[in-house]
Amino acid sequence: MVIIATLHSTGGASSVLDPILANGNPHPDMEIAPTLLRYLWHSLSAFMVLSAAAIIWPETPRALVIVIGVFWIGLGLADIATSKFAHPGWIPMGIAGLLAIIGAYK
């Protein structure tokens, strides 16, 4: 998840977010939109790292690890539903969630 977060913040931002913002503000009525999009983009990467830390922390309750796993699987399913498989993010989200759940029982 840390590797995916790094790729998301670096390569993803430059290959997806930068072209979107290169055409100007995607929401002209909202001056803060470009800044907000960057903030949200990198916040998701930070949340990936936080999730990974919570999962590997030795004293994290099993139930919390399972909730984190289910959350990432849910995000993956939402990604499939909204992008109709066009966005590949569902793959690492789903794998991370599944591995968290498996790890919770080991």
Rosetta blueprint (number, residue, H / E / L):
1 M L
2 V H
3 I H
4 I H
5 A H
6 T H
7 L H
8 H H
9 S H
10 T H
11 G H
12 G H
13 A H
14 S H
15 S H
16 V H
17 L H
18 D H
19 P H
20 I H
21 L H
22 A H
23 N L
24 G L
25 N L
26 P L
27 H L
28 P L
29 D L
30 M L
31 E L
32 I L
33 A H
34 P H
35 T H
36 L H
37 L H
38 R H
39 Y H
40 L H
41 W H
42 H H
43 S H
44 L H
45 S H
46 A H
47 F H
48 M H
49 V H
50 L H
51 S H
52 A H
53 A H
54 A H
55 I H
56 I H
57 W L
58 P L
59 E L
60 T L
61 P L
62 R H
63 A H
64 L H
65 V H
66 I H
67 V H
68 I H
69 G H
70 V H
71 F H
72 W H
73 I H
74 G H
75 L H
76 G H
77 L H
78 A H
79 D H
80 I H
81 A H
82 T H
83 S H
84 K L
85 F L
86 A L
87 H L
88 P L
89 G L
90 W H
91 I H
92 P H
93 M H
94 G H
95 I H
96 A H
97 G H
98 L H
99 L H
100 A H
101 I H
102 I H
103 G H
104 A H
105 Y L
106 K L
